[in-house]
Amino acid sequence: MTFRTRFAPTPTGPLHLGHAYSALLANDLAKSAGGAFLLRIEDIDRARSRSQWEAQIYDDLGWLGLNWHEPVFRQSDRLPSYTSALDTLWSRGLLYPCTCNRRDIAAAASAPQEGAPLLGPDGIIYPGTCRKKWQDTNRGIGKRPTDVPLRLDITFAAAQISDARQGNAKVGSFVETGAGPSGESGEVNFNLTELTDTIGDVVLSRRDMGTSYHLSVVLDDAAQGITHVVRGQDLFEATRIHVLLQKLLDLPTPQYHHHRLIRDDAGKRLAKRDDARAISKYRIEGCSPADIRAKVGL
């Protein structure tokens, strides 16, 4: 099996040192394995994506000495694939419409009987307000609504997995070659309790996008034949969502390498708003690609 990995930035701002580390590491791992390094532009957020940022991505990566196999994947070109997957999940009764806004969710999760709100990969874990209103007899009936966000009923979805139906506590697993929360690599297993208590019913279709990060990344990795996903440790918890979706949609599960995060002097991980760490600014200041490698510890 050919080693295939990818770098998948969003064109919503400048690439910073954290992006440089992730892209360089993915490229280096693919090169050492005699594999392929691919590029994907995750531009499903059409309200914030900008063509100038996409152009800057190509320019910065080229300056770093990276090149990629095959044409660049752009999520905005793949909406029919996302629509088809959503139709499949809807017809199987795995999705339900949700009319809650962020304020509604925060209020429900903070109710006295609920205790302190729990946080998951997408923020406050959804308390299931709309799921409780959605009758089981309505699951999968009628045309999938497109004017309202759709959530995955994660408990019902996990029950579709063969191991879970047979009483096996394990719902899914993946191979971690980086460092998970325990700091060790190896097989990572998860069960239904972990899904419901630490993730909850995640959104798979946003009204303004027609999809979501979780759904798109799973479908795109499969379409590109990705065998090894290289990304930051901040996405480790989301991997359980992705493995569950892979099982539900009968897609292969790649290996995952969650790498350390590049942080500022105060220990805070870098974000797009950290323009002072932008690759383009280091370039203007006269840094070389080798200097960038040194700054990120490669």
N, C-alpha and C positions, 0 to 999 in steps of 0.2 A: 504494500500500500504506500503510495507516494505521500510524503509529508506535505500538507498544504495548509498554510495559515494565512491570516489576513490582518490588515489594519483598516479600521472602519471609523473614520472621523466624521463629525457633523460640521457642515459649513456654516457655523453660526458665530464664528469668531476666530482669532488667530491661534495657531498651534503653539503650545508652550513646551517647556522642557519635559513635562510628563508625557505629552504626546510623542516627543522625540524618543524618549526611552522606550515606550511601548512599540513604536514602529521599528526602531533599530533592533530591539530584542527579537521581535517576531521575524524580521528579516534574517538576523544572525542564526536563529534556530533553524529556519527553513534552509538556509545556505549550508549549515553544517550537516544537515540530514540529506542533502542533495535534492531538496524539495522545491516547492514553489511558494513565493510570497505574492499575495494578491491585495488589491486595493478596492475598497467599497466606500462609496459616499452615502452616508446615512442622512438623507435630506427629506425625510417624511414630514418634518416640521417646516411646512412651506412658509409659514408666517415669519420665521426667523432665519431661514436659510437664505444665503446671498451668493450670487455667482462670483463676486469678487473674493469671497472667502474660499470658495472652491478652487479658484485659480491660484490663490495663495498657498493652499494645501499642496497642489501639484508642484509649485515652485519651491516650497520649503523642503519637501521630500526629495525632489531632484537634487537640490543643493546638498542635502545630507548624504547623497550618493546612493539613494534607493531607486530601484526600478522594479516594476511589477509585471507579472505574467497576465496575459489575456486582457481583453478590454475591461475598463473600469465598470464595476457594478454601481448603478445609481438607484436608490430605493424608489425615487419618484417614477421610475420606468417600470416598476414591478407591482403596481397597485392591483392588477387583475389576479396575481398570485395570492395576495393577501385577502382579496375579496372571496376567492374560491375557498380558502382555508376557513374563513369566518362562516361561510355558508355551511360548510361541512360540520363545524363545531355547533352551529345553531341547530341544524337538523338533528343532531344527536342529543339535543337538550342540555348542552354543557354551558351555554351562555344565557345571561338574563340582562334586560335593560336596567340601567341605573340613572336616576334623575337627581341624585345627591350632588351638591357642590362641596367644595372643601370645607366651608363653614358648617354645613350639615354634618359632615363626617367627623369633624373635630368636636362638635357639640355632642353627638351621639356616643363617640368613643370616650368622652370625658364625663359622661353621666355618672352620678355617685355610685350606682350599682355596678358600673363597669370598672371602677378603679382607675389607676393611671393609664393613659393611652399607651398602647404598645406600638413600637415602630418596626416596620419591615422594609424591604428593598425599595418600596415606592412611598415611604413616609408612614403616616398613621395607618395601621392595619384596619381595613374596612370592617365595620361592625355588622355588616349583613343586613342593613335596613331594607334595601329593595329586594334582596333575596327572600326575606321573610314575607314580603308582599306578593312575590311571584309564585303562583300555584304550580305544583308539580304537573298538573294536568295540562298546563299550557306549554310545557317544554317542547321546543322544536316545532310548534304549530304555527303555520302561517309564514309569511315572508319575513326575512330578517330585517328588523328596523335599522335604518341608517342615519336617523336624525337624533340619536341618543347614544351615549357611551354603553358599551357592552362589557360585562364582567364575566370572568370564568368562575363558575361554582366549583371551587377547588376541592371541596369534600366530595361532591358528586363525581367530579372528574377523576379523582384518585380511585374511586370505587370501580371505575371502568378498567383499571389496570389488573391484569390477570393475577399477579401476586397478591394484591389487596383483596380480590374476590375470594382467593383461596385461604385467606386468613393470615397471610404472611405480613409481618409488620413492615417489611420494606416495600416502599412504593417505587423507588428508583435509586439509581446510583450512577456515579461517573468517576473517571480516573483523573485525579489531580496530580499534575507533575510539577506544579509550583509550590506555593506554601499557603495552605488554608488557615483558618483561625487557630488551629493547633500548632501551626508552624511546620507541619509535616506533610509529605506527599503520600499518595496511595489512593485506594478506593474510598470514596465518600458515599455512604448510604443515607437515605432519609426516609421517614415514615409519614403517615397521615397526620399525626399529632404535630410534627414539625411544620408541615405545610399549613395547617389551620391556625396554629398558635403564633407562628413567626412570619407568615406571608399573607394569608387571607385571600379573598377574592380579588385578584388583580384585574385591571382594565386591559382588555385585548383589542378594543376598538374605540378610539377617541372620535368625538363628533367632528372635529376639525381636521383629522388626519385620515380617517377611514381605516386605521390600523393602530398599532402601538409598537414601542420598542421591543417588548418581549416577543410578540408574534413575528415581527419583521426579521429580527435577528436570527430566530430559529429557522425560518423559511429560507433566508438568504444564505446562511451557513450551509444548509443542505444543498441549495441550488449551485453553490460554488464548490461543492465537494470538499469543504473544509474538514480536515482531520484533526487539527490541533488549534484550539482557540487560545490566543494569547491576549490577556487583558488584565486590568488592575484588580487588586484585592477588593476594592469597593464593590465589585460586581459578583463576588463569590456567592453571596446569599441568593442572588437572582438566578444562579445557575440551576437551582432546584426547580424553579419555574420552567426554565428552558428544557430541562430533561423531561419534565412531565409533559410538556407540549410535544416534544419529539416522540414520546411514547403514544400520545393520543393521535398524532398525525402520521404515525408509522414512518418516522424519519430516523436516520442514524444519529447516534450520540457521539460527538467527537471527544477527544481528550481535552482537558482544560489546564491551562497554565496561568494561574493568577499571580501576577508579579507585585512586588512592593510598589508603593506609591512615591512619587517625587514630591517632597514637601518644601515649604519655605523655611526661613530661619526660625520661625515661631512654631514649626511642626505642623502647620496646616497644609493639607494637600492643595495642589495648584488647581485653579479653575480658569475658564476662558477670560474672566475679568482680570486675571493677573497679567496685564499687558507687559509689566516689567520683566516677565519671564518668557515673553514671546520669542520664538525662534527668529522672527524677522528683526527684532531689536538687537539680538546678539549678532546677527549678520551685519547690521548697520555699524555696530561697534567694532567690527573687524575680527570677530571670532571665526574660527575655521570649523569644519565638520568634526575634526579631531578634538577641538576644544569642547564641543557639545557632548561628544562621547565621554570625555573626561568629567564634565560637570554632572552627568547622570550616572557615573560609575561603571561605564562599559570600557 
